Amino acid sequence: MRQHVNEPTHVAGHTLDVLITRDTDSIVSNISVSDPGISDGSGKTSRDHYAVTFLAAAANPALIRKTVTYRKTKSIDVGDFRRDIKSSESLQKALETTIVDDLANAYTSGLTSFLDNMLH
């Protein structure tokens, strides 16, 4: 690791602020420690830290390809869909459980299956 701030960052002469990178990286440059000149509403200087500024080189992230799938739900016959749900043994059986995760999983898989079948 490499510490890039080589001078005090506190008015008492201590280095409180650090800028650390891997010792093999050269991603920071133009490191500067300066008095930011901060004052309160009456103009009285109110500071105990200096500002550390630098330039950082960063590469653009790799593009992410994403495949999006969807269903054309407007083409579903709602009456048939309701009948399938009401007559589904797996969904009726799911109502017997008191475990929320099991119920949610049953509905998710059951409804997904119905939608897939109706749209193909």
N, CA, C and O atoms as CSV, one atom per row, in Angstrom:
chain,resi,resn,atom,element,x,y,z
A,1,MET,N,N,0.851,-1.176,0.000
A,1,MET,CA,C,0.000,0.000,0.000
A,1,MET,C,C,0.896,1.238,0.000
A,1,MET,O,O,2.019,1.220,0.504
A,2,ARG,N,N,0.373,2.291,-0.570
A,2,ARG,CA,C,1.127,3.543,-0.646
A,2,ARG,C,C,0.255,4.686,-0.161
A,2,ARG,O,O,-0.880,4.852,-0.609
A,3,GLN,N,N,0.798,5.476,0.763
A,3,GLN,CA,C,0.140,6.667,1.301
A,3,GLN,C,C,0.642,7.859,0.481
A,3,GLN,O,O,1.844,8.122,0.452
A,4,HIS,N,N,-0.264,8.580,-0.183
A,4,HIS,CA,C,0.126,9.655,-1.091
A,4,HIS,C,C,0.207,11.028,-0.438
A,4,HIS,O,O,0.830,11.927,-1.002
A,5,VAL,N,N,-0.393,11.220,0.716
A,5,VAL,CA,C,-0.348,12.520,1.391
A,5,VAL,C,C,0.916,12.551,2.241
A,5,VAL,O,O,1.053,11.791,3.200
A,6,ASN,N,N,1.828,13.432,1.880
A,6,ASN,CA,C,3.137,13.459,2.532
A,6,ASN,C,C,3.377,14.726,3.343
A,6,ASN,O,O,4.524,15.072,3.625
A,7,GLU,N,N,2.317,15.414,3.715
A,7,GLU,CA,C,2.450,16.627,4.525
A,7,GLU,C,C,1.264,16.708,5.481
A,7,GLU,O,O,0.265,16.016,5.284
A,8,PRO,N,N,1.362,17.541,6.508
A,8,PRO,CA,C,0.279,17.635,7.489
A,8,PRO,C,C,-1.039,18.084,6.856
A,8,PRO,O,O,-1.061,18.907,5.941
A,9,THR,N,N,-2.124,17.526,7.363
A,9,THR,CA,C,-3.458,17.923,6.921
A,9,THR,C,C,-4.259,18.542,8.064
A,9,THR,O,O,-5.451,18.814,7.917
A,10,HIS,N,N,-3.604,18.762,9.198
A,10,HIS,CA,C,-4.230,19.361,10.376
A,10,HIS,C,C,-3.407,20.575,10.780
A,10,HIS,O,O,-2.187,20.594,10.613
A,11,VAL,N,N,-4.081,21.587,11.312
A,11,VAL,CA,C,-3.380,22.828,11.670
A,11,VAL,C,C,-2.323,22.615,12.741
A,11,VAL,O,O,-1.396,23.417,12.858
A,12,ALA,N,N,-2.445,21.549,13.527
A,12,ALA,CA,C,-1.456,21.278,14.577
A,12,ALA,C,C,-0.248,20.515,14.031
A,12,ALA,O,O,0.646,20.148,14.794
A,13,GLY,N,N,-0.213,20.274,12.724
A,13,GLY,CA,C,0.940,19.631,12.119
A,13,GLY,C,C,0.849,18.129,11.968
A,13,GLY,O,O,1.846,17.482,11.645
A,14,HIS,N,N,-0.316,17.561,12.193
A,14,HIS,CA,C,-0.498,16.111,12.069
A,14,HIS,C,C,-1.098,15.759,10.706
A,14,HIS,O,O,-1.764,16.585,10.082
A,15,THR,N,N,-0.858,14.540,10.255
A,15,THR,CA,C,-1.491,14.049,9.034
A,15,THR,C,C,-2.680,13.191,9.449
A,15,THR,O,O,-2.532,12.037,9.851
A,16,LEU,N,N,-3.868,13.795,9.338
A,16,LEU,CA,C,-5.094,13.079,9.706
A,16,LEU,C,C,-5.802,12.503,8.483
A,16,LEU,O,O,-6.493,11.489,8.586
A,17,ASP,N,N,-5.635,13.133,7.346
A,17,ASP,CA,C,-6.312,12.699,6.129
A,17,ASP,C,C,-5.313,11.940,5.260
A,17,ASP,O,O,-4.175,12.373,5.080
A,18,VAL,N,N,-5.747,10.825,4.735
A,18,VAL,CA,C,-4.855,9.975,3.962
A,18,VAL,C,C,-5.467,9.669,2.599
A,18,VAL,O,O,-6.679,9.750,2.401
A,19,LEU,N,N,-4.591,9.319,1.677
A,19,LEU,CA,C,-4.994,8.869,0.351
A,19,LEU,C,C,-4.126,7.654,0.061
A,19,LEU,O,O,-2.932,7.782,-0.211
A,20,ILE,N,N,-4.740,6.470,0.121
A,20,ILE,CA,C,-3.988,5.226,0.029
A,20,ILE,C,C,-4.426,4.440,-1.206
A,20,ILE,O,O,-5.618,4.291,-1.474
A,21,THR,N,N,-3.442,3.944,-1.950
A,21,THR,CA,C,-3.705,3.071,-3.088
A,21,THR,C,C,-2.769,1.876,-2.993
A,21,THR,O,O,-1.891,1.830,-2.132
A,22,ARG,N,N,-2.961,0.922,-3.872
A,22,ARG,CA,C,-1.989,-0.172,-3.964
A,22,ARG,C,C,-0.668,0.431,-4.422
A,22,ARG,O,O,-0.654,1.396,-5.186
A,23,ASP,N,N,0.413,-0.123,-3.967
A,23,ASP,CA,C,1.712,0.435,-4.357
A,23,ASP,C,C,2.013,0.227,-5.834
A,23,ASP,O,O,2.914,0.869,-6.374
A,24,THR,N,N,1.282,-0.653,-6.491
A,24,THR,CA,C,1.496,-0.889,-7.922
A,24,THR,C,C,0.585,-0.031,-8.798
A,24,THR,O,O,0.769,0.004,-10.014
A,25,ASP,N,N,-0.395,0.665,-8.208
A,25,ASP,CA,C,-1.329,1.496,-8.970
A,25,ASP,C,C,-0.777,2.897,-9.187
A,25,ASP,O,O,-0.051,3.433,-8.349
A,26,SER,N,N,-1.128,3.469,-10.310
A,26,SER,CA,C,-0.769,4.862,-10.582
A,26,SER,C,C,-2.031,5.606,-11.007
A,26,SER,O,O,-2.065,6.266,-12.046
A,27,ILE,N,N,-3.063,5.485,-10.181
A,27,ILE,CA,C,-4.358,6.055,-10.548
A,27,ILE,C,C,-4.597,7.441,-9.972
A,27,ILE,O,O,-5.580,8.087,-10.334
A,28,VAL,N,N,-3.727,7.920,-9.085
A,28,VAL,CA,C,-3.896,9.271,-8.548
A,28,VAL,C,C,-2.702,10.132,-8.942
A,28,VAL,O,O,-1.572,9.660,-9.060
A,29,SER,N,N,-2.999,11.419,-9.140
A,29,SER,CA,C,-1.945,12.370,-9.481
A,29,SER,C,C,-2.357,13.757,-8.996
A,29,SER,O,O,-3.478,13.951,-8.525
A,30,ASN,N,N,-1.456,14.706,-9.113
A,30,ASN,CA,C,-1.708,16.104,-8.737
A,30,ASN,C,C,-2.271,16.229,-7.325
A,30,ASN,O,O,-3.271,16.914,-7.109
A,31,ILE,N,N,-1.640,15.578,-6.382
A,31,ILE,CA,C,-2.090,15.606,-4.985
A,31,ILE,C,C,-1.671,16.932,-4.386
A,31,ILE,O,O,-0.516,17.341,-4.504
A,32,SER,N,N,-2.610,17.600,-3.745
A,32,SER,CA,C,-2.338,18.917,-3.173
A,32,SER,C,C,-3.019,19.044,-1.820
A,32,SER,O,O,-4.172,18.641,-1.659
A,33,VAL,N,N,-2.310,19.600,-0.852
A,33,VAL,CA,C,-2.882,19.892,0.463
A,33,VAL,C,C,-2.925,21.404,0.574
A,33,VAL,O,O,-1.899,22.072,0.444
A,34,SER,N,N,-4.132,21.954,0.819
A,34,SER,CA,C,-4.251,23.414,0.883
A,34,SER,C,C,-5.291,23.832,1.898
A,34,SER,O,O,-6.156,23.046,2.287
A,35,ASP,N,N,-5.196,25.087,2.324
A,35,ASP,CA,C,-6.150,25.670,3.260
A,35,ASP,C,C,-7.412,26.011,2.474
A,35,ASP,O,O,-7.352,26.809,1.539
A,36,PRO,N,N,-8.550,25.425,2.831
A,36,PRO,CA,C,-9.767,25.686,2.070
A,36,PRO,C,C,-10.360,27.062,2.337
A,36,PRO,O,O,-11.263,27.487,1.616
A,37,GLY,N,N,-9.877,27.771,3.356
A,37,GLY,CA,C,-10.371,29.120,3.646
A,37,GLY,C,C,-11.813,29.146,4.112
A,37,GLY,O,O,-12.578,30.027,3.719
A,38,ILE,N,N,-12.188,28.201,4.936
A,38,ILE,CA,C,-13.566,28.121,5.432
A,38,ILE,C,C,-13.728,29.070,6.605
A,38,ILE,O,O,-12.868,29.146,7.482
A,39,SER,N,N,-14.852,29.798,6.612
A,39,SER,CA,C,-15.132,30.701,7.733
A,39,SER,C,C,-16.592,30.576,8.120
A,39,SER,O,O,-17.418,30.093,7.346
A,40,ASP,N,N,-16.902,31.028,9.355
A,40,ASP,CA,C,-18.294,30.972,9.809
A,40,ASP,C,C,-19.045,32.192,9.272
A,40,ASP,O,O,-18.485,32.968,8.498
A,41,GLY,N,N,-20.291,32.364,9.671
A,41,GLY,CA,C,-21.132,33.449,9.171
A,41,GLY,C,C,-20.607,34.840,9.470
A,41,GLY,O,O,-20.938,35.784,8.752
A,42,SER,N,N,-19.791,34.996,10.518
A,42,SER,CA,C,-19.257,36.317,10.874
A,42,SER,C,C,-17.926,36.604,10.195
A,42,SER,O,O,-17.350,37.674,10.392
A,43,GLY,N,N,-17.430,35.656,9.393
A,43,GLY,CA,C,-16.162,35.850,8.697
A,43,GLY,C,C,-14.966,35.322,9.466
A,43,GLY,O,O,-13.838,35.399,8.978
A,44,LYS,N,N,-15.190,34.783,10.673
A,44,LYS,CA,C,-14.104,34.232,11.479
A,44,LYS,C,C,-13.675,32.889,10.882
A,44,LYS,O,O,-14.511,32.036,10.584
A,45,THR,N,N,-12.358,32.715,10.711
A,45,THR,CA,C,-11.853,31.460,10.158
A,45,THR,C,C,-12.210,30.323,11.091
A,45,THR,O,O,-11.951,30.384,12.293
A,46,SER,N,N,-12.797,29.305,10.539
A,46,SER,CA,C,-13.245,28.161,11.317
A,46,SER,C,C,-12.735,26.898,10.642
A,46,SER,O,O,-13.427,26.296,9.821
A,47,ARG,N,N,-11.503,26.499,10.999
A,47,ARG,CA,C,-10.934,25.328,10.354
A,47,ARG,C,C,-9.951,24.642,11.281
A,47,ARG,O,O,-9.365,25.266,12.166
A,48,ASP,N,N,-9.784,23.361,11.065
A,48,ASP,CA,C,-8.701,22.639,11.722
A,48,ASP,C,C,-8.095,21.608,10.778
A,48,ASP,O,O,-7.091,20.972,11.097
A,49,HIS,N,N,-8.708,21.453,9.632
A,49,HIS,CA,C,-8.205,20.531,8.610
A,49,HIS,C,C,-7.909,21.299,7.331
A,49,HIS,O,O,-8.553,22.299,7.015
A,50,TYR,N,N,-6.927,20.806,6.616
A,50,TYR,CA,C,-6.665,21.317,5.279
A,50,TYR,C,C,-7.380,20.407,4.288
A,50,TYR,O,O,-7.750,19.281,4.619
A,51,ALA,N,N,-7.568,20.903,3.078
A,51,ALA,CA,C,-8.212,20.110,2.038
A,51,ALA,C,C,-7.161,19.304,1.284
A,51,ALA,O,O,-6.071,19.802,1.000
A,52,VAL,N,N,-7.494,18.059,0.962
A,52,VAL,CA,C,-6.643,17.220,0.133
A,52,VAL,C,C,-7.368,17.059,-1.195
A,52,VAL,O,O,-8.480,16.532,-1.241
A,53,THR,N,N,-6.740,17.513,-2.275
A,53,THR,CA,C,-7.338,17.365,-3.600
A,53,THR,C,C,-6.408,16.534,-4.472
A,53,THR,O,O,-5.198,16.509,-4.251
A,54,PHE,N,N,-6.971,15.862,-5.452
A,54,PHE,CA,C,-6.178,15.021,-6.347
A,54,PHE,C,C,-7.005,14.669,-7.568
A,54,PHE,O,O,-8.226,14.831,-7.569
A,55,LEU,N,N,-6.349,14.195,-8.593
A,55,LEU,CA,C,-7.011,13.667,-9.773
A,55,LEU,C,C,-6.965,12.151,-9.691
A,55,LEU,O,O,-5.949,11.570,-9.308
A,56,ALA,N,N,-8.058,11.525,-10.049
A,56,ALA,CA,C,-8.118,10.065,-10.027
A,56,ALA,C,C,-8.462,9.566,-11.424
A,56,ALA,O,O,-9.422,10.030,-12.040
A,57,ALA,N,N,-7.680,8.627,-11.913
A,57,ALA,CA,C,-7.946,8.008,-13.206
A,57,ALA,C,C,-8.818,6.785,-12.971
A,57,ALA,O,O,-8.503,5.930,-12.143
A,58,ALA,N,N,-9.908,6.716,-13.703
A,58,ALA,CA,C,-10.803,5.570,-13.553
A,58,ALA,C,C,-11.234,5.100,-14.937
A,58,ALA,O,O,-11.557,5.907,-15.808
A,59,ALA,N,N,-11.234,3.815,-15.121
A,59,ALA,CA,C,-11.649,3.238,-16.399
A,59,ALA,C,C,-13.167,3.123,-16.433
A,59,ALA,O,O,-13.815,2.962,-15.399
A,60,ASN,N,N,-13.717,3.208,-17.630
A,60,ASN,CA,C,-15.151,2.977,-17.783
A,60,ASN,C,C,-15.446,1.518,-17.477
A,60,ASN,O,O,-14.693,0.634,-17.884
A,61,PRO,N,N,-16.534,1.257,-16.765
A,61,PRO,CA,C,-16.873,-0.142,-16.494
A,61,PRO,C,C,-17.252,-0.863,-17.783
A,61,PRO,O,O,-17.705,-0.243,-18.746
A,62,ALA,N,N,-17.064,-2.148,-17.787
A,62,ALA,CA,C,-17.422,-2.958,-18.951
A,62,ALA,C,C,-18.933,-2.914,-19.159
A,62,ALA,O,O,-19.706,-2.902,-18.201
A,63,LEU,N,N,-19.335,-2.892,-20.414
A,63,LEU,CA,C,-20.759,-2.895,-20.712
A,63,LEU,C,C,-21.372,-4.216,-20.279
A,63,LEU,O,O,-20.769,-5.279,-20.426
A,64,ILE,N,N,-22.564,-4.130,-19.752
A,64,ILE,CA,C,-23.272,-5.325,-19.304
A,64,ILE,C,C,-24.409,-5.600,-20.276
A,64,ILE,O,O,-25.282,-4.757,-20.483
A,65,ARG,N,N,-24.391,-6.783,-20.869
A,65,ARG,CA,C,-25.489,-7.183,-21.749
A,65,ARG,C,C,-26.562,-7.840,-20.895
A,65,ARG,O,O,-26.285,-8.666,-20.025
A,66,LYS,N,N,-27.773,-7.450,-21.171
A,66,LYS,CA,C,-28.876,-7.956,-20.390
A,66,LYS,C,C,-29.978,-8.425,-21.332
A,66,LYS,O,O,-30.386,-7.692,-22.233
A,67,THR,N,N,-30.452,-9.634,-21.125
A,67,THR,CA,C,-31.544,-10.160,-21.922
A,67,THR,C,C,-32.835,-9.975,-21.137
A,67,THR,O,O,-32.948,-10.406,-19.989
A,68,VAL,N,N,-33.785,-9.340,-21.760
A,68,VAL,CA,C,-35.063,-9.081,-21.104
A,68,VAL,C,C,-36.126,-9.927,-21.791
A,68,VAL,O,O,-36.270,-9.891,-23.013
A,69,THR,N,N,-36.861,-10.682,-20.999
A,69,THR,CA,C,-37.967,-11.456,-21.550
A,69,THR,C,C,-39.262,-10.924,-20.955
A,69,THR,O,O,-39.284,-10.412,-19.835
A,70,TYR,N,N,-40.322,-11.052,-21.708
A,70,TYR,CA,C,-41.607,-10.570,-21.241
A,70,TYR,C,C,-42.715,-11.395,-21.878
A,70,TYR,O,O,-42.485,-12.149,-22.824
A,71,ARG,N,N,-43.904,-11.241,-21.350
A,71,ARG,CA,C,-45.056,-11.955,-21.876
A,71,ARG,C,C,-46.063,-10.929,-22.390
A,71,ARG,O,O,-46.231,-9.865,-21.794
A,72,LYS,N,N,-46.712,-11.240,-23.463
A,72,LYS,CA,C,-47.762,-10.368,-23.994
A,72,LYS,C,C,-49.061,-10.720,-23.275
A,72,LYS,O,O,-49.898,-11.456,-23.797
A,73,THR,N,N,-49.208,-10.187,-22.082
A,73,THR,CA,C,-50.337,-10.562,-21.233
A,73,THR,C,C,-51.680,-10.068,-21.754
A,73,THR,O,O,-52.721,-10.550,-21.306
A,74,LYS,N,N,-51.685,-9.128,-22.682
A,74,LYS,CA,C,-52.953,-8.645,-23.232
A,74,LYS,C,C,-53.656,-9.710,-24.068
A,74,LYS,O,O,-54.862,-9.626,-24.303
A,75,SER,N,N,-52.896,-10.718,-24.519
A,75,SER,CA,C,-53.508,-11.759,-25.355
A,75,SER,C,C,-54.074,-12.911,-24.523
A,75,SER,O,O,-54.557,-13.890,-25.092
A,76,ILE,N,N,-54.026,-12.820,-23.206
A,76,ILE,CA,C,-54.530,-13.887,-22.336
A,76,ILE,C,C,-56.048,-13.790,-22.234
A,76,ILE,O,O,-56.607,-12.703,-22.091
A,77,ASP,N,N,-56.699,-14.937,-22.309
A,77,ASP,CA,C,-58.132,-15.007,-22.050
A,77,ASP,C,C,-58.298,-15.071,-20.535
A,77,ASP,O,O,-57.990,-16.084,-19.908
A,78,VAL,N,N,-58.784,-13.983,-19.961
A,78,VAL,CA,C,-58.870,-13.863,-18.503
A,78,VAL,C,C,-59.781,-14.930,-17.905
A,78,VAL,O,O,-59.496,-15.448,-16.826
A,79,GLY,N,N,-60.851,-15.259,-18.578
A,79,GLY,CA,C,-61.764,-16.293,-18.075
A,79,GLY,C,C,-61.068,-17.638,-17.951
A,79,GLY,O,O,-61.194,-18.318,-16.932
A,80,ASP,N,N,-60.325,-18.026,-18.998
A,80,ASP,CA,C,-59.579,-19.290,-18.951
A,80,ASP,C,C,-58.533,-19.256,-17.840
A,80,ASP,O,O,-58.330,-20.245,-17.136
A,81,PHE,N,N,-57.884,-18.127,-17.691
A,81,PHE,CA,C,-56.838,-17.986,-16.667
A,81,PHE,C,C,-57.436,-18.177,-15.270
A,81,PHE,O,O,-56.859,-18.876,-14.437
A,82,ARG,N,N,-58.578,-17.565,-15.021
A,82,ARG,CA,C,-59.253,-17.713,-13.720
A,82,ARG,C,C,-59.647,-19.172,-13.470
A,82,ARG,O,O,-59.455,-19.693,-12.372
A,83,ARG,N,N,-60.197,-19.822,-14.491
A,83,ARG,CA,C,-60.598,-21.225,-14.340
A,83,ARG,C,C,-59.390,-22.101,-14.022
A,83,ARG,O,O,-59.466,-22.984,-13.167
A,84,ASP,N,N,-58.269,-21.855,-14.713
A,84,ASP,CA,C,-57.051,-22.636,-14.459
A,84,ASP,C,C,-56.581,-22.459,-13.014
A,84,ASP,O,O,-56.168,-23.420,-12.365
A,85,ILE,N,N,-56.649,-21.246,-12.529
A,85,ILE,CA,C,-56.209,-20.992,-11.151
A,85,ILE,C,C,-57.128,-21.711,-10.163
A,85,ILE,O,O,-56.653,-22.372,-9.240
A,86,LYS,N,N,-58.429,-21.583,-10.357
A,86,LYS,CA,C,-59.386,-22.211,-9.439
A,86,LYS,C,C,-59.295,-23.731,-9.452
A,86,LYS,O,O,-59.521,-24.371,-8.425
A,87,SER,N,N,-58.967,-24.315,-10.596
A,87,SER,CA,C,-58.922,-25.771,-10.691
A,87,SER,C,C,-57.526,-26.349,-10.427
A,87,SER,O,O,-57.341,-27.564,-10.505
A,88,SER,N,N,-56.579,-25.527,-10.128
A,88,SER,CA,C,-55.212,-25.997,-9.914
A,88,SER,C,C,-55.085,-26.710,-8.574
A,88,SER,O,O,-55.329,-26.119,-7.522
A,89,GLU,N,N,-54.706,-27.965,-8.620
A,89,GLU,CA,C,-54.506,-28.727,-7.385
A,89,GLU,C,C,-53.323,-28.191,-6.599
A,89,GLU,O,O,-53.372,-28.109,-5.372
A,90,SER,N,N,-52.258,-27.824,-7.305
A,90,SER,CA,C,-51.060,-27.349,-6.591
A,90,SER,C,C,-51.335,-26.036,-5.858
A,90,SER,O,O,-50.845,-25.831,-4.747
A,91,LEU,N,N,-52.117,-25.144,-6.476
A,91,LEU,CA,C,-52.430,-23.890,-5.795
A,91,LEU,C,C,-53.413,-24.108,-4.644
A,91,LEU,O,O,-53.309,-23.454,-3.607
A,92,GLN,N,N,-54.363,-25.022,-4.823
A,92,GLN,CA,C,-55.293,-25.332,-3.737
A,92,GLN,C,C,-54.558,-25.967,-2.564
A,92,GLN,O,O,-54.846,-25.667,-1.406
A,93,LYS,N,N,-53.609,-26.846,-2.871
A,93,LYS,CA,C,-52.819,-27.505,-1.838
A,93,LYS,C,C,-51.952,-26.486,-1.094
A,93,LYS,O,O,-51.716,-26.618,0.107
A,94,ALA,N,N,-51.482,-25.472,-1.821
A,94,ALA,CA,C,-50.640,-24.443,-1.210
A,94,ALA,C,C,-51.395,-23.678,-0.134
A,94,ALA,O,O,-50.786,-23.180,0.812
A,95,LEU,N,N,-52.712,-23.579,-0.265
A,95,LEU,CA,C,-53.509,-22.861,0.735
A,95,LEU,C,C,-53.518,-23.568,2.092
A,95,LEU,O,O,-53.893,-22.972,3.101
A,96,GLU,N,N,-53.109,-24.826,2.115
A,96,GLU,CA,C,-53.094,-25.590,3.360
A,96,GLU,C,C,-51.890,-25.259,4.230
A,96,GLU,O,O,-51.868,-25.611,5.409
A,97,THR,N,N,-50.896,-24.592,3.671
A,97,THR,CA,C,-49.687,-24.295,4.441
A,97,THR,C,C,-49.815,-22.973,5.181
A,97,THR,O,O,-50.555,-22.082,4.764
A,98,THR,N,N,-49.091,-22.859,6.274
A,98,THR,CA,C,-49.031,-21.594,7.009
A,98,THR,C,C,-47.652,-20.961,6.863
A,98,THR,O,O,-47.363,-19.932,7.473
A,99,ILE,N,N,-46.811,-21.582,6.053
A,99,ILE,CA,C,-45.463,-21.058,5.832
A,99,ILE,C,C,-45.508,-20.125,4.623
A,99,ILE,O,O,-45.752,-20.562,3.498
A,100,VAL,N,N,-45.274,-18.858,4.864
A,100,VAL,CA,C,-45.422,-17.835,3.834
A,100,VAL,C,C,-44.523,-18.099,2.633
A,100,VAL,O,O,-44.960,-17.950,1.492
A,101,ASP,N,N,-43.267,-18.491,2.875
A,101,ASP,CA,C,-42.347,-18.744,1.762
A,101,ASP,C,C,-42.859,-19.877,0.867
A,101,ASP,O,O,-42.767,-19.791,-0.358
A,102,ASP,N,N,-43.394,-20.926,1.473
A,102,ASP,CA,C,-43.922,-22.046,0.691
A,102,ASP,C,C,-45.121,-21.599,-0.149
A,102,ASP,O,O,-45.251,-21.985,-1.311
A,103,LEU,N,N,-45.980,-20.799,0.436
A,103,LEU,CA,C,-47.155,-20.298,-0.265
A,103,LEU,C,C,-46.737,-19.402,-1.433
A,103,LEU,O,O,-47.268,-19.532,-2.536
A,104,ALA,N,N,-45.799,-18.504,-1.196
A,104,ALA,CA,C,-45.329,-17.603,-2.249
A,104,ALA,C,C,-44.668,-18.385,-3.378
A,104,ALA,O,O,-44.889,-18.088,-4.552
A,105,ASN,N,N,-43.864,-19.379,-3.032
A,105,ASN,CA,C,-43.209,-20.193,-4.056
A,105,ASN,C,C,-44.221,-20.971,-4.890
A,105,ASN,O,O,-44.077,-21.076,-6.108
A,106,ALA,N,N,-45.245,-21.515,-4.233
A,106,ALA,CA,C,-46.277,-22.273,-4.950
A,106,ALA,C,C,-47.028,-21.368,-5.925
A,106,ALA,O,O,-47.255,-21.742,-7.075
A,107,TYR,N,N,-47.407,-20.195,-5.468
A,107,TYR,CA,C,-48.117,-19.273,-6.356
A,107,TYR,C,C,-47.229,-18.810,-7.502
A,107,TYR,O,O,-47.679,-18.723,-8.644
A,108,THR,N,N,-45.972,-18.515,-7.201
A,108,THR,CA,C,-45.055,-18.070,-8.252
A,108,THR,C,C,-44.896,-19.138,-9.326
A,108,THR,O,O,-45.029,-18.848,-10.515
A,109,SER,N,N,-44.612,-20.370,-8.914
A,109,SER,CA,C,-44.407,-21.427,-9.914
A,109,SER,C,C,-45.713,-21.769,-10.625
A,109,SER,O,O,-45.709,-21.992,-11.835
A,110,GLY,N,N,-46.823,-21.815,-9.904
A,110,GLY,CA,C,-48.109,-22.145,-10.511
A,110,GLY,C,C,-48.553,-21.103,-11.523
A,110,GLY,O,O,-48.943,-21.447,-12.639
A,111,LEU,N,N,-48.498,-19.829,-11.141
A,111,LEU,CA,C,-48.933,-18.767,-12.043
A,111,LEU,C,C,-47.994,-18.634,-13.235
A,111,LEU,O,O,-48.442,-18.366,-14.351
A,112,THR,N,N,-46.702,-18.818,-13.009
A,112,THR,CA,C,-45.740,-18.778,-14.117
A,112,THR,C,C,-46.046,-19.872,-15.118
A,112,THR,O,O,-46.011,-19.639,-16.326
A,113,SER,N,N,-46.344,-21.052,-14.630
A,113,SER,CA,C,-46.665,-22.179,-15.504
A,113,SER,C,C,-47.926,-21.890,-16.316
A,113,SER,O,O,-47.968,-22.159,-17.517
A,114,PHE,N,N,-48.962,-21.338,-15.659
A,114,PHE,CA,C,-50.199,-21.003,-16.372
A,114,PHE,C,C,-49.939,-19.976,-17.469
A,114,PHE,O,O,-50.418,-20.124,-18.593
A,115,LEU,N,N,-49.180,-18.940,-17.139
A,115,LEU,CA,C,-48.893,-17.894,-18.123
A,115,LEU,C,C,-48.115,-18.463,-19.307
A,115,LEU,O,O,-48.416,-18.167,-20.463
A,116,ASP,N,N,-47.114,-19.283,-18.999
A,116,ASP,CA,C,-46.318,-19.881,-20.078
A,116,ASP,C,C,-47.190,-20.723,-21.003
A,116,ASP,O,O,-47.052,-20.655,-22.224
A,117,ASN,N,N,-48.079,-21.509,-20.426
A,117,ASN,CA,C,-48.951,-22.377,-21.224
A,117,ASN,C,C,-49.959,-21.593,-22.063
A,117,ASN,O,O,-50.262,-21.976,-23.192
A,118,MET,N,N,-50.471,-20.510,-21.516
A,118,MET,CA,C,-51.485,-19.730,-22.225
A,118,MET,C,C,-50.889,-18.942,-23.376
A,118,MET,O,O,-51.585,-18.649,-24.349
A,119,LEU,N,N,-49.624,-18.596,-23.284
A,119,LEU,CA,C,-49.007,-17.734,-24.291
A,119,LEU,C,C,-48.239,-18.506,-25.346
A,119,LEU,O,O,-47.659,-17.904,-26.249
A,120,HIS,N,N,-48.225,-19.815,-25.251
A,120,HIS,CA,C,-47.522,-20.609,-26.271
A,120,HIS,C,C,-48.488,-21.445,-27.059
A,120,HIS,O,O,-48.079,-22.177,-27.960
